[in-house]
Amino acid sequence: MLKELGSKVVDWNEANTRFHIIDRLLIECLGWPKEPEKFRVEVRTDGDYQDYVLGSPPLVIWEAKRSGIYFDFPADAARKSLQPIDEIFAVSKTAAAAMRQAQGYCNDSGVEFAVVCNGHQLIAFAAIRIGQSWLKGQAFVIKSLQHLNEEFPIVWQMPFARWNV
């Protein structure tokens, strides 16, 4: 997938982003099965559509954004993949809006983990935390497909990533 897309960011709508990148990432790279009970797309809940509800029982909700939506991240010379959520919110209104949307879906559905993804960037976080606001937590961020390739061993171990954790 990285070879096909390279470092260019194509401005696809959400449906194309899901089809060309996110579906492939979830199925081909992370091994999510296509079984309808474990990989549900466009789940309608209280008038809203959750883009992906993964696992049975649900383990994670992935919110897809069109590839032209860009998430800014705090300056980080060390290229750390863990970033404080409040710092992400301070620099990126698009990331904040997407994360709030995904957190709302998790809250409504009782699902602990959320991921927002624009096809090239990914933000994963615990959307429900006991005893502390999710806003006080940290998010795991992937800043590009190249960064995903570099960090894939870590991504593979994350509880939001694989269906068989």
C-alpha positions in Angstrom: 0.0 0.0 0.0 2.8 2.4 0.9 4.5 1.7 -2.5 1.2 2.4 -4.3 0.4 5.7 -2.6 3.9 6.9 -1.7 4.0 10.1 0.3 1.5 12.0 -1.8 -1.9 12.7 -0.1 -4.7 12.4 -2.5 -7.8 14.5 -1.7 -10.4 11.6 -1.8 -13.8 11.8 -0.2 -14.5 9.7 2.8 -15.9 6.7 0.8 -12.8 6.6 -1.4 -10.5 7.0 1.6 -12.2 4.1 3.3 -12.1 1.9 0.2 -8.6 2.6 -1.0 -6.8 2.9 2.3 -8.6 2.2 5.5 -10.3 -1.0 4.5 -7.0 -2.3 3.2 -5.2 -1.2 6.3 -7.6 -3.0 8.6 -8.0 -6.2 6.5 -4.6 -6.6 4.7 -2.3 -5.1 7.3 -3.9 -5.6 10.6 -5.8 -8.9 9.8 -9.3 -7.9 10.7 -11.6 -10.6 9.3 -14.3 -9.6 6.9 -16.9 -11.5 9.0 -20.0 -9.3 9.4 -20.2 -9.8 13.2 -16.5 -8.7 13.6 -16.2 -6.1 10.9 -19.2 -3.9 10.7 -19.3 -0.8 8.4 -21.6 2.1 8.8 -23.4 1.0 11.9 -26.4 3.2 12.6 -26.8 4.3 16.2 -29.3 7.0 17.4 -29.4 8.6 13.9 -25.6 8.6 13.5 -23.4 6.3 11.4 -20.3 4.8 13.1 -17.9 4.2 10.2 -16.4 1.0 11.6 -17.3 -1.1 14.6 -14.7 -3.8 15.1 -14.9 -6.9 17.2 -17.6 -9.0 18.8 -18.3 -7.7 21.3 -17.1 -4.4 19.9 -13.5 -3.6 20.8 -12.9 -0.4 18.8 -14.7 2.2 16.8 -12.8 3.7 13.8 -14.0 7.0 12.5 -13.0 7.7 8.9 -12.3 11.1 7.5 -11.7 12.1 3.9 -8.0 12.1 3.0 -7.9 15.8 2.4 -8.6 16.4 6.1 -5.2 17.0 7.8 -4.5 16.5 11.5 -1.8 18.8 13.0 0.3 17.5 15.8 2.4 19.3 18.5 6.0 20.0 17.6 7.9 16.9 18.4 11.6 16.6 17.4 11.8 13.2 19.0 8.9 11.9 16.8 7.2 10.3 19.8 4.1 8.3 18.9 2.4 9.1 22.2 1.0 12.6 22.5 -1.1 14.2 25.2 -4.7 14.6 23.9 -5.0 18.1 25.3 -1.9 19.1 23.3 -3.3 17.7 20.1 -6.5 19.6 20.7 -4.5 22.8 21.2 -2.9 22.6 17.7 -5.6 20.9 15.6 -9.2 21.7 15.4 -9.8 19.0 12.8 -8.2 16.3 15.0 -10.2 17.6 18.0 -13.5 17.5 16.2 -12.8 14.0 14.8 -11.7 12.7 18.2 -14.8 14.2 20.0 -17.0 12.6 17.4 -15.4 9.1 17.8 -15.4 9.5 21.6 -19.2 10.2 21.5 -19.8 7.1 19.5 -17.7 5.1 22.0 -19.5 6.6 25.0 -22.9 5.9 23.4 -21.9 2.3 22.6 -19.7 1.4 25.7 -16.7 0.8 23.5 -13.3 1.6 25.2 -11.1 2.4 22.2 -11.4 4.9 19.3 -9.4 5.5 16.2 -9.7 8.4 13.8 -8.1 8.0 10.5 -7.9 10.1 7.3 -6.1 7.4 5.4 -2.6 8.8 5.9 -2.8 9.7 9.6 -4.2 7.9 12.6 -5.0 8.8 16.1 -5.9 6.1 18.6 -7.0 6.6 22.2 -8.9 5.3 25.1 -12.3 7.0 24.7 -13.6 5.7 28.0 -11.5 5.8 31.1 -12.6 4.9 34.7 -11.9 7.6 37.2 -10.4 10.2 34.8 -11.6 12.1 31.8 -10.5 10.7 28.4 -9.3 14.3 27.7 -6.5 13.8 30.3 -5.1 10.8 28.5 -2.6 10.2 25.7 -3.2 9.3 22.1 -1.1 7.1 19.9 -0.5 9.0 16.7 0.7 8.0 13.3 1.7 11.1 11.2 2.0 9.5 7.7 2.0 6.2 5.9 5.8 6.2 6.1 5.5 6.7 9.9 3.0 3.8 10.0 5.5 1.6 8.1 8.3 2.6 10.6 6.1 2.0 13.7 4.2 -1.0 12.4 5.6 -3.4 15.0 4.3 -1.1 17.8 1.0 -0.6 16.0 0.6 -4.4 15.7 0.8 -4.7 19.5 -1.8 -2.0 20.2 -5.2 -3.2 21.6 -7.1 -1.2 19.0 -5.2 -2.7 16.0 -5.8 -6.4 15.9 -9.0 -8.3 16.1 -7.5 -11.3 17.9 -6.0 -9.5 21.0 
